Amino acid sequence: MSAKSYSLGQVGDYEIKQLKVFKTVVDCGGFSAAETSLNIGRSTISLHISNLESRLNLVLCKRGRGGFSLTEEGEIIYEMTEKLLSTLDAFRSTVNNLNSSLTGSLRIALSDKVSLDPRSRFPKLIHHFSTEAPEVSITTNVASMNNIERMILNDEVDVGFIPYHRKLDGLDYIHLYSDTCYLYAAKGHPLTHLSSEEQIAHVDTFPATHGGLKPHQGVSEHLTKMNLSAISYFYDTRLALILSGQYIGFLPELYSAPFVESGDIQPVAVQDRFYDLGMAVATKKTAQPSKPRELFLKTIRHVFNQEELDSAPY
């Protein structure tokens, strides 16, 4: 297509709709894969893309026997489309928040096992929040600590529940509760047959699994001495590795309690290998105004008394 003396002119709802179709096709990896997400047929998708290319006077993608791929111009338009749609969403959210009624969305990301930990009181928080703001749409997701931090800073989520493993300048934190984590071994593991003193003396010779992230100082002091042989971020998979009898690893005391009671695992070197890990709610310091987010933070302060919120171990 020729770019000679071409001017795009006004961009309206129709072009935005076509750009959304284009973005979905790229995200899905092709026309056929996008049919389900868009709930329209391949021929209709093809027509949208062709019309968009004509409107922009650019070839955006290659399709055929060789598969779907973006042209150089298509990659640029895709990046600009992401920014445009994100800006429109932010504008819509800001306008909604300036109105008196509580509408819009609340996006929450939680670390492993937090939502059903009774100390998080997450169901109670949702109950109180939804009672006051029934028209707000809630989205929840489970992710690793690093990903939750990234999503908050990139405005992909509004609130994150994460173990407090470091302080980032761009985030605010509200302390909820603390975990004590101990080192565990499976029933029958060689360490379980040793005395407490012998466990402390020999624990670092046995293969261990860990979360794979840069830990806070209290954890790092233990891990730097250990025989780190496997990585497992989420507690369930870490427990599975411990239960295999091939690895030892740190787990929160409350999470581990049922498996200790059943005799499947037991803490080892308990006088020497443990650390405290705080659980916090994190939000972005410079985020756009959001009434749903502010109400949720207010709900947290209501459900947790001030003494609990002030008792952070960090």
C-alpha atoms as a printed R data frame, in Angstrom:
    type eleno elety resid chain resno       x       y      z
1   ATOM     1    CA   MET     A     1   0.000   0.000  0.000
2   ATOM     2    CA   SER     A     2   1.219   3.482 -0.866
3   ATOM     3    CA   ALA     A     3   1.870   5.956  1.925
4   ATOM     4    CA   LYS     A     4   2.218   8.884 -0.491
5   ATOM     5    CA   SER     A     5   0.336  11.968  0.737
6   ATOM     6    CA   TYR     A     6  -1.743   9.821  3.109
7   ATOM     7    CA   SER     A     7  -3.322  11.260  6.259
8   ATOM     8    CA   LEU     A     8  -5.287   9.095  8.690
9   ATOM     9    CA   GLY     A     9  -7.644  11.781  9.903
10  ATOM    10    CA   GLN     A    10 -10.183  11.285 12.679
11  ATOM    11    CA   VAL     A    11 -10.181   7.968 14.597
12  ATOM    12    CA   GLY     A    12 -13.618   6.918 15.852
13  ATOM    13    CA   ASP     A    13 -15.450   4.017 17.462
14  ATOM    14    CA   TYR     A    14 -15.363   1.928 14.285
15  ATOM    15    CA   GLU     A    15 -11.565   2.088 14.037
16  ATOM    16    CA   ILE     A    16 -11.210   1.320 17.743
17  ATOM    17    CA   LYS     A    17 -13.412  -1.755 17.285
18  ATOM    18    CA   GLN     A    18 -11.198  -2.907 14.400
19  ATOM    19    CA   LEU     A    19  -8.065  -2.308 16.466
20  ATOM    20    CA   LYS     A    20  -9.527  -4.447 19.265
21  ATOM    21    CA   VAL     A    21 -10.132  -7.242 16.738
22  ATOM    22    CA   PHE     A    22  -6.572  -6.843 15.462
23  ATOM    23    CA   LYS     A    23  -5.129  -7.009 18.991
24  ATOM    24    CA   THR     A    24  -7.134 -10.138 19.801
25  ATOM    25    CA   VAL     A    25  -5.949 -11.844 16.609
26  ATOM    26    CA   VAL     A    26  -2.330 -11.068 17.497
27  ATOM    27    CA   ASP     A    27  -2.783 -12.179 21.122
28  ATOM    28    CA   CYS     A    28  -4.370 -15.459 19.978
29  ATOM    29    CA   GLY     A    29  -1.739 -16.085 17.319
30  ATOM    30    CA   GLY     A    30  -3.975 -16.092 14.250
31  ATOM    31    CA   PHE     A    31  -7.433 -15.793 12.739
32  ATOM    32    CA   SER     A    32  -8.671 -19.300 13.552
33  ATOM    33    CA   ALA     A    33  -7.503 -19.138 17.171
34  ATOM    34    CA   ALA     A    34  -9.251 -15.770 17.613
35  ATOM    35    CA   GLU     A    35 -12.690 -17.025 16.522
36  ATOM    36    CA   THR     A    36 -13.624 -18.281 19.997
37  ATOM    37    CA   SER     A    37 -12.378 -15.176 21.816
38  ATOM    38    CA   LEU     A    38 -14.176 -12.813 19.438
39  ATOM    39    CA   ASN     A    39 -17.227 -15.032 18.933
40  ATOM    40    CA   ILE     A    40 -17.244 -14.276 15.197
41  ATOM    41    CA   GLY     A    41 -16.264 -16.333 12.166
42  ATOM    42    CA   ARG     A    42 -12.925 -16.300 10.415
43  ATOM    43    CA   SER     A    43 -14.311 -14.562  7.321
44  ATOM    44    CA   THR     A    44 -15.682 -11.715  9.461
45  ATOM    45    CA   ILE     A    45 -12.362 -11.390 11.270
46  ATOM    46    CA   SER     A    46 -10.564 -11.282  7.914
47  ATOM    47    CA   LEU     A    47 -12.913  -8.533  6.729
48  ATOM    48    CA   HIS     A    48 -12.237  -6.459  9.866
49  ATOM    49    CA   ILE     A    49  -8.462  -6.756  9.395
50  ATOM    50    CA   SER     A    50  -8.681  -5.951  5.672
51  ATOM    51    CA   ASN     A    51 -10.801  -2.875  6.392
52  ATOM    52    CA   LEU     A    52  -8.369  -1.772  9.086
53  ATOM    53    CA   GLU     A    53  -5.421  -2.174  6.722
54  ATOM    54    CA   SER     A    54  -7.251  -0.105  4.107
55  ATOM    55    CA   ARG     A    55  -8.119   2.535  6.681
56  ATOM    56    CA   LEU     A    56  -4.516   2.777  7.907
57  ATOM    57    CA   ASN     A    57  -3.053   2.319  4.420
58  ATOM    58    CA   LEU     A    58  -0.718  -0.328  5.865
59  ATOM    59    CA   VAL     A    59  -0.206  -4.075  5.590
60  ATOM    60    CA   LEU     A    60  -0.374  -5.288  9.201
61  ATOM    61    CA   CYS     A    61   0.031  -9.042  8.936
62  ATOM    62    CA   LYS     A    62   0.901 -11.944  6.708
63  ATOM    63    CA   ARG     A    63  -1.530 -14.852  6.534
64  ATOM    64    CA   GLY     A    64  -1.436 -17.960  4.464
65  ATOM    65    CA   ARG     A    65   0.161 -21.386  4.349
66  ATOM    66    CA   GLY     A    66   3.189 -20.078  6.187
67  ATOM    67    CA   GLY     A    67   1.016 -19.149  9.163
68  ATOM    68    CA   PHE     A    68   0.168 -15.842 10.797
69  ATOM    69    CA   SER     A    69   2.826 -13.205 11.433
70  ATOM    70    CA   LEU     A    70   3.036  -9.446 11.817
71  ATOM    71    CA   THR     A    71   4.767  -7.152  9.396
72  ATOM    72    CA   GLU     A    72   7.159  -4.532 10.687
73  ATOM    73    CA   GLU     A    73   4.361  -1.958 10.484
74  ATOM    74    CA   GLY     A    74   1.985  -4.421 12.171
75  ATOM    75    CA   GLU     A    75   4.277  -4.765 15.175
76  ATOM    76    CA   ILE     A    76   4.356  -0.983 15.596
77  ATOM    77    CA   ILE     A    77   0.571  -0.680 15.248
78  ATOM    78    CA   TYR     A    78   0.117  -3.515 17.770
79  ATOM    79    CA   GLU     A    79   2.272  -1.701 20.347
80  ATOM    80    CA   MET     A    80   0.407   1.561 19.730
81  ATOM    81    CA   THR     A    81  -2.940  -0.262 19.980
82  ATOM    82    CA   GLU     A    82  -1.988  -1.640 23.407
83  ATOM    83    CA   LYS     A    83  -1.153   1.873 24.609
84  ATOM    84    CA   LEU     A    84  -4.309   3.367 23.079
85  ATOM    85    CA   LEU     A    85  -6.667   0.778 24.600
86  ATOM    86    CA   SER     A    86  -4.924   1.008 27.956
87  ATOM    87    CA   THR     A    87  -5.307   4.810 27.921
88  ATOM    88    CA   LEU     A    88  -8.992   4.506 27.018
89  ATOM    89    CA   ASP     A    89  -9.524   2.046 29.892
90  ATOM    90    CA   ALA     A    90  -7.761   4.424 32.295
91  ATOM    91    CA   PHE     A    91  -9.908   7.326 31.055
92  ATOM    92    CA   ARG     A    92 -13.091   5.299 31.474
93  ATOM    93    CA   SER     A    93 -12.051   4.189 34.956
94  ATOM    94    CA   THR     A    94 -11.209   7.741 36.031
95  ATOM    95    CA   VAL     A    95 -14.546   9.110 34.767
96  ATOM    96    CA   ASN     A    96 -16.415   6.307 36.559
97  ATOM    97    CA   ASN     A    97 -14.565   7.069 39.774
98  ATOM    98    CA   LEU     A    98 -15.407  10.761 39.552
99  ATOM    99    CA   ASN     A    99 -19.089   9.908 39.562
100 ATOM   100    CA   SER     A   100 -20.861   9.380 42.859
101 ATOM   101    CA   SER     A   101 -21.936   5.764 42.306
102 ATOM   102    CA   LEU     A   102 -19.416   2.999 42.861
103 ATOM   103    CA   THR     A   103 -19.011   1.191 39.558
104 ATOM   104    CA   GLY     A   104 -16.118  -0.109 37.513
105 ATOM   105    CA   SER     A   105 -13.803  -2.911 38.543
106 ATOM   106    CA   LEU     A   106 -11.480  -4.064 41.309
107 ATOM   107    CA   ARG     A   107  -8.585  -6.270 40.215
108 ATOM   108    CA   ILE     A   108  -6.914  -8.303 42.965
109 ATOM   109    CA   ALA     A   109  -3.851 -10.533 42.699
110 ATOM   110    CA   LEU     A   110  -2.994 -12.921 45.529
111 ATOM   111    CA   SER     A   111   0.041 -14.977 46.359
112 ATOM   112    CA   ASP     A   112  -0.131 -18.723 46.865
113 ATOM   113    CA   LYS     A   113  -2.746 -19.984 49.407
114 ATOM   114    CA   VAL     A   114  -3.631 -16.518 50.717
115 ATOM   115    CA   SER     A   115  -7.325 -16.369 49.768
116 ATOM   116    CA   LEU     A   116  -8.293 -19.351 51.956
117 ATOM   117    CA   ASP     A   117  -5.887 -18.655 54.803
118 ATOM   118    CA   PRO     A   118  -8.253 -17.743 57.675
119 ATOM   119    CA   ARG     A   119  -5.857 -15.025 58.809
120 ATOM   120    CA   SER     A   120  -6.296 -13.141 55.524
121 ATOM   121    CA   ARG     A   121 -10.049 -12.883 56.145
122 ATOM   122    CA   PHE     A   122 -10.360 -12.608 52.379
123 ATOM   123    CA   PRO     A   123 -13.937 -13.967 52.121
124 ATOM   124    CA   LYS     A   124 -15.003 -11.518 54.838
125 ATOM   125    CA   LEU     A   125 -13.280  -8.648 53.028
126 ATOM   126    CA   ILE     A   126 -15.096  -9.507 49.801
127 ATOM   127    CA   HIS     A   127 -18.417  -9.813 51.654
128 ATOM   128    CA   HIS     A   128 -18.088  -6.351 53.223
129 ATOM   129    CA   PHE     A   129 -16.817  -4.759 50.028
130 ATOM   130    CA   SER     A   130 -19.482  -6.254 47.749
131 ATOM   131    CA   THR     A   131 -22.227  -5.306 50.195
132 ATOM   132    CA   GLU     A   132 -21.200  -1.657 49.890
133 ATOM   133    CA   ALA     A   133 -20.315  -1.771 46.187
134 ATOM   134    CA   PRO     A   134 -22.505  -4.418 44.524
135 ATOM   135    CA   GLU     A   135 -22.025  -2.954 41.037
136 ATOM   136    CA   VAL     A   136 -18.232  -3.205 41.087
137 ATOM   137    CA   SER     A   137 -16.874  -6.150 39.092
138 ATOM   138    CA   ILE     A   138 -14.200  -8.118 40.992
139 ATOM   139    CA   THR     A   139 -11.416 -10.021 39.248
140 ATOM   140    CA   THR     A   140  -9.015 -12.223 41.227
141 ATOM   141    CA   ASN     A   141  -5.841 -13.957 40.142
142 ATOM   142    CA   VAL     A   142  -3.065 -16.014 41.744
143 ATOM   143    CA   ALA     A   143   0.535 -15.189 40.845
144 ATOM   144    CA   SER     A   144   4.066 -15.154 42.208
145 ATOM   145    CA   MET     A   145   5.312 -12.283 44.367
146 ATOM   146    CA   ASN     A   146   7.455 -10.765 41.599
147 ATOM   147    CA   ASN     A   147   4.621 -10.917 39.086
148 ATOM   148    CA   ILE     A   148   2.179  -9.318 41.512
149 ATOM   149    CA   GLU     A   149   4.597  -6.447 42.129
150 ATOM   150    CA   ARG     A   150   5.049  -6.004 38.379
151 ATOM   151    CA   MET     A   151   1.289  -6.065 37.715
152 ATOM   152    CA   ILE     A   152   0.626  -3.423 40.395
153 ATOM   153    CA   LEU     A   153   3.346  -1.117 39.061
154 ATOM   154    CA   ASN     A   154   2.078  -1.598 35.476
155 ATOM   155    CA   ASP     A   155  -1.539  -0.840 36.515
156 ATOM   156    CA   GLU     A   156  -2.640  -4.360 35.578
157 ATOM   157    CA   VAL     A   157  -4.094  -4.962 39.056
158 ATOM   158    CA   ASP     A   158  -5.294  -2.598 41.788
159 ATOM   159    CA   VAL     A   159  -4.397  -4.546 44.935
160 ATOM   160    CA   GLY     A   160  -1.942  -7.349 45.681
161 ATOM   161    CA   PHE     A   161  -1.693  -9.737 48.641
162 ATOM   162    CA   ILE     A   162   1.967 -10.758 48.889
163 ATOM   163    CA   PRO     A   163   4.491 -12.068 51.384
164 ATOM   164    CA   TYR     A   164   6.582  -9.047 52.338
165 ATOM   165    CA   HIS     A   165  10.002  -9.976 50.967
166 ATOM   166    CA   ARG     A   166  11.294  -6.516 50.014
167 ATOM   167    CA   LYS     A   167  10.228  -2.861 50.007
168 ATOM   168    CA   LEU     A   168   9.746  -1.228 46.604
169 ATOM   169    CA   ASP     A   169   9.666   2.585 46.507
170 ATOM   170    CA   GLY     A   170   6.680   2.605 44.153
171 ATOM   171    CA   LEU     A   171   4.404   0.574 46.458
172 ATOM   172    CA   ASP     A   172   2.500   1.192 49.683
173 ATOM   173    CA   TYR     A   173   2.013  -1.692 52.143
174 ATOM   174    CA   ILE     A   174  -0.538  -2.630 54.800
175 ATOM   175    CA   HIS     A   175   0.596  -5.444 57.109
176 ATOM   176    CA   LEU     A   176  -2.003  -8.176 57.722
177 ATOM   177    CA   TYR     A   177  -0.360 -11.045 59.600
178 ATOM   178    CA   SER     A   178   2.869 -12.994 59.958
179 ATOM   179    CA   ASP     A   179   3.905 -16.568 59.227
180 ATOM   180    CA   THR     A   180   6.643 -18.564 60.904
181 ATOM   181    CA   CYS     A   181   8.290 -20.839 58.359
182 ATOM   182    CA   TYR     A   182  10.146 -23.993 59.377
183 ATOM   183    CA   LEU     A   183  12.289 -26.466 57.492
184 ATOM   184    CA   TYR     A   184  10.494 -29.767 56.784
185 ATOM   185    CA   ALA     A   185  11.463 -33.280 55.734
186 ATOM   186    CA   ALA     A   186   9.298 -36.237 54.737
187 ATOM   187    CA   LYS     A   187   8.587 -39.205 56.965
188 ATOM   188    CA   GLY     A   188  11.557 -41.564 56.806
189 ATOM   189    CA   HIS     A   189  13.998 -38.936 55.522
190 ATOM   190    CA   PRO     A   190  17.488 -39.512 57.012
191 ATOM   191    CA   LEU     A   191  17.281 -36.221 58.938
192 ATOM   192    CA   THR     A   192  14.212 -37.409 60.854
193 ATOM   193    CA   HIS     A   193  16.290 -40.184 62.483
194 ATOM   194    CA   LEU     A   194  18.846 -37.750 63.909
195 ATOM   195    CA   SER     A   195  18.838 -35.816 67.169
196 ATOM   196    CA   SER     A   196  18.193 -32.065 67.102
197 ATOM   197    CA   GLU     A   197  21.902 -31.344 67.420
198 ATOM   198    CA   GLU     A   198  22.765 -33.764 64.619
199 ATOM   199    CA   GLN     A   199  20.056 -32.282 62.381
200 ATOM   200    CA   ILE     A   200  21.561 -28.804 62.772
201 ATOM   201    CA   ALA     A   201  25.036 -30.159 62.052
202 ATOM   202    CA   HIS     A   202  24.089 -32.087 58.885
203 ATOM   203    CA   VAL     A   203  21.037 -30.284 57.438
204 ATOM   204    CA   ASP     A   204  23.011 -28.383 54.807
205 ATOM   205    CA   THR     A   205  24.313 -31.570 53.187
206 ATOM   206    CA   PHE     A   206  20.847 -32.686 52.014
207 ATOM   207    CA   PRO     A   207  19.211 -31.503 48.749
208 ATOM   208    CA   ALA     A   208  16.702 -28.709 49.345
209 ATOM   209    CA   THR     A   209  13.940 -27.050 47.341
210 ATOM   210    CA   HIS     A   210  13.276 -23.315 47.489
211 ATOM   211    CA   GLY     A   211  11.090 -20.613 45.934
212 ATOM   212    CA   GLY     A   212  13.580 -19.458 43.312
213 ATOM   213    CA   LEU     A   213  13.206 -15.752 44.127
214 ATOM   214    CA   LYS     A   214  15.595 -13.382 45.838
215 ATOM   215    CA   PRO     A   215  14.474 -13.686 49.478
216 ATOM   216    CA   HIS     A   216  14.608 -11.201 52.318
217 ATOM   217    CA   GLN     A   217  17.619 -11.274 54.619
218 ATOM   218    CA   GLY     A   218  16.099 -13.638 57.189
219 ATOM   219    CA   VAL     A   219  15.599 -16.318 54.541
220 ATOM   220    CA   SER     A   220  18.813 -15.606 52.670
221 ATOM   221    CA   GLU     A   221  20.908 -16.316 55.764
222 ATOM   222    CA   HIS     A   222  19.556 -19.876 55.762
223 ATOM   223    CA   LEU     A   223  19.502 -20.547 52.021
224 ATOM   224    CA   THR     A   224  23.079 -19.455 51.319
225 ATOM   225    CA   LYS     A   225  24.316 -22.357 53.460
226 ATOM   226    CA   MET     A   226  21.995 -25.025 52.039
227 ATOM   227    CA   ASN     A   227  22.305 -27.523 49.201
228 ATOM   228    CA   LEU     A   228  19.753 -25.873 46.878
229 ATOM   229    CA   SER     A   229  18.897 -28.506 44.283
230 ATOM   230    CA   ALA     A   230  15.303 -27.779 43.135
231 ATOM   231    CA   ILE     A   231  13.089 -24.727 42.567
232 ATOM   232    CA   SER     A   232   9.382 -24.715 43.396
233 ATOM   233    CA   TYR     A   233   7.686 -21.392 44.037
234 ATOM   234    CA   PHE     A   234   4.155 -22.522 44.949
235 ATOM   235    CA   TYR     A   235   3.655 -24.266 48.276
236 ATOM   236    CA   ASP     A   236   1.731 -27.266 46.899
237 ATOM   237    CA   THR     A   237   4.471 -28.231 44.462
238 ATOM   238    CA   ARG     A   238   7.164 -27.536 47.060
239 ATOM   239    CA   LEU     A   239   5.340 -29.813 49.490
240 ATOM   240    CA   ALA     A   240   5.142 -32.496 46.804
241 ATOM   241    CA   LEU     A   241   8.914 -32.377 46.390
242 ATOM   242    CA   ILE     A   242   9.363 -32.627 50.156
243 ATOM   243    CA   LEU     A   243   6.928 -35.576 50.309
244 ATOM   244    CA   SER     A   244   9.021 -37.353 47.661
245 ATOM   245    CA   GLY     A   245  11.663 -37.817 50.340
246 ATOM   246    CA   GLN     A   246  14.327 -36.422 48.036
247 ATOM   247    CA   TYR     A   247  14.231 -32.819 49.237
248 ATOM   248    CA   ILE     A   248  13.828 -30.735 52.360
249 ATOM   249    CA   GLY     A   249  12.287 -27.252 52.239
250 ATOM   250    CA   PHE     A   250  10.763 -24.327 54.101
251 ATOM   251    CA   LEU     A   251   6.987 -24.069 54.473
252 ATOM   252    CA   PRO     A   252   4.677 -21.885 56.611
253 ATOM   253    CA   GLU     A   253   3.751 -23.511 59.917
254 ATOM   254    CA   LEU     A   254  -0.022 -23.169 59.488
255 ATOM   255    CA   TYR     A   255   0.005 -24.542 55.940
256 ATOM   256    CA   SER     A   256   2.142 -27.510 57.037
257 ATOM   257    CA   ALA     A   257   0.137 -28.346 60.173
258 ATOM   258    CA   PRO     A   258  -2.243 -30.976 58.628
259 ATOM   259    CA   PHE     A   259   0.675 -32.844 57.067
260 ATOM   260    CA   VAL     A   260   2.643 -32.746 60.326
261 ATOM   261    CA   GLU     A   261  -0.375 -34.078 62.220
262 ATOM   262    CA   SER     A   262  -0.776 -36.930 59.725
263 ATOM   263    CA   GLY     A   263   2.902 -37.801 60.121
264 ATOM   264    CA   ASP     A   264   3.747 -37.219 56.448
265 ATOM   265    CA   ILE     A   265   6.312 -34.511 57.210
266 ATOM   266    CA   GLN     A   266   8.059 -33.150 60.276
267 ATOM   267    CA   PRO     A   267  10.096 -30.018 61.060
268 ATOM   268    CA   VAL     A   268  13.836 -30.474 61.328
269 ATOM   269    CA   ALA     A   269  16.549 -28.383 62.971
270 ATOM   270    CA   VAL     A   270  13.729 -26.340 64.488
271 ATOM   271    CA   GLN     A   271  15.923 -24.447 66.953
272 ATOM   272    CA   ASP     A   272  18.095 -23.162 64.117
273 ATOM   273    CA   ARG     A   273  16.116 -23.122 60.848
274 ATOM   274    CA   PHE     A   274  13.068 -20.834 60.931
275 ATOM   275    CA   TYR     A   275  12.128 -17.305 59.910
276 ATOM   276    CA   ASP     A   276   9.162 -14.934 60.087
277 ATOM   277    CA   LEU     A   277   7.417 -13.844 56.892
278 ATOM   278    CA   GLY     A   278   4.899 -10.993 56.911
279 ATOM   279    CA   MET     A   279   1.822 -10.936 54.666
280 ATOM   280    CA   ALA     A   280   0.940  -7.510 53.272
281 ATOM   281    CA   VAL     A   281  -1.495  -5.775 50.959
282 ATOM   282    CA   ALA     A   282   0.357  -3.740 48.337
283 ATOM   283    CA   THR     A   283  -0.909  -0.891 46.164
284 ATOM   284    CA   LYS     A   284   0.735   1.558 43.766
285 ATOM   285    CA   LYS     A   285   1.653   4.915 45.308
286 ATOM   286    CA   THR     A   286   0.994   6.940 42.158
287 ATOM   287    CA   ALA     A   287  -2.017   5.028 40.808
288 ATOM   288    CA   GLN     A   288  -4.945   6.828 39.169
289 ATOM   289    CA   PRO     A   289  -7.818   7.636 41.572
290 ATOM   290    CA   SER     A   290  -9.992   4.560 42.117
291 ATOM   291    CA   LYS     A   291 -13.011   4.552 44.406
292 ATOM   292    CA   PRO     A   292 -13.240   0.729 44.376
293 ATOM   293    CA   ARG     A   293  -9.586   0.436 45.432
294 ATOM   294    CA   GLU     A   294  -9.955   3.071 48.149
295 ATOM   295    CA   LEU     A   295 -13.100   1.385 49.481
296 ATOM   296    CA   PHE     A   296 -11.327  -1.979 49.555
297 ATOM   297    CA   LEU     A   297  -8.416  -0.512 51.537
298 ATOM   298    CA   LYS     A   298 -10.915   1.115 53.889
299 ATOM   299    CA   THR     A   299 -12.595  -2.291 54.265
300 ATOM   300    CA   ILE     A   300  -9.259  -3.870 55.205
301 ATOM   301    CA   ARG     A   301  -8.716  -1.264 57.925
302 ATOM   302    CA   HIS     A   302 -12.223  -1.922 59.206
303 ATOM   303    CA   VAL     A   303 -11.938  -5.726 59.267
304 ATOM   304    CA   PHE     A   304  -8.429  -5.708 60.783
305 ATOM   305    CA   ASN     A   305  -8.015  -3.627 63.907
306 ATOM   306    CA   GLN     A   306  -5.221  -1.047 64.002
307 ATOM   307    CA   GLU     A   307  -3.117  -3.037 66.472
308 ATOM   308    CA   GLU     A   308  -2.944  -5.952 64.016
309 ATOM   309    CA   LEU     A   309  -2.030  -3.655 61.139
310 ATOM   310    CA   ASP     A   310   0.747  -2.046 63.201
311 ATOM   311    CA   SER     A   311   2.378  -5.322 64.290
312 ATOM   312    CA   ALA     A   312   4.540  -5.828 61.222
313 ATOM   313    CA   PRO     A   313   7.790  -7.787 61.750
314 ATOM   314    CA   TYR     A   314   9.585  -5.671 59.113
